[in-house]
Amino acid sequence: MSIRHSLLALLQDRPRYGYQLRIEFEDRTGSTWPLNIGQVYTTLDRLERDGLVRKEGADGEGHVVYTITPEGRAEVRAWFTSPVPRTSPPRNELAIKLALGLTLPGVDVGAAIHAQRAVSIRALQDYTKARRDMASQHRSTDTALVLDSLIFQTEAEVRWLDLCEARLMQLAGPSS
């Protein structure tokens, strides 16, 4: 996830200070990916260094307000028009855990699969409930898109766990 580009995109609306950017990001993504305020300010410092934002001054309460530069607007346009590369997939801790578990003695991979499936199904239920609640309240579609993405990813994970369990049973061979 590009915090850099997300903050730039939010600054296109209007100038903001760091905490406002954090709150706005979390609101628009359904608080799915909490942002550390230190990460927000570190990113703003880098954006300023790179000439993509500038400090506009302080508001009446002493918060440093940032505004996007023309170079920053161009960067956001390029981000929105470029596909997300699939060349280096993100690390999947669960896949790594199961792959290593299959190669190490004493690891009950079946138990790991069952435990993860329970957690994933619970998350799927929570995401689905949140999505249903949002639809009934006629809330914004930006958060709905994030929840839809999480629902599809979690459904895929559960299906993948089913496949892992089937392969594990194949590896075990026929029971006597």
Secondary structure, DSSP 8 states (H G I E B T S, - for coil): --HHHHHHHHHHHS-EEHHHHHHHHHHHTTTSS---HHHHHHHHHHHHHTTSEEEEEE-TTS-EEEEE-HHHHHHHHHHHHS----SS----HHHHHHHHHHHSTT--HHHHHHHHHHHHHHHHHHHHHHHHHHHHTT--HHHHHHHHHHHHHHHHHHHHHHHHHHHHHHHH----
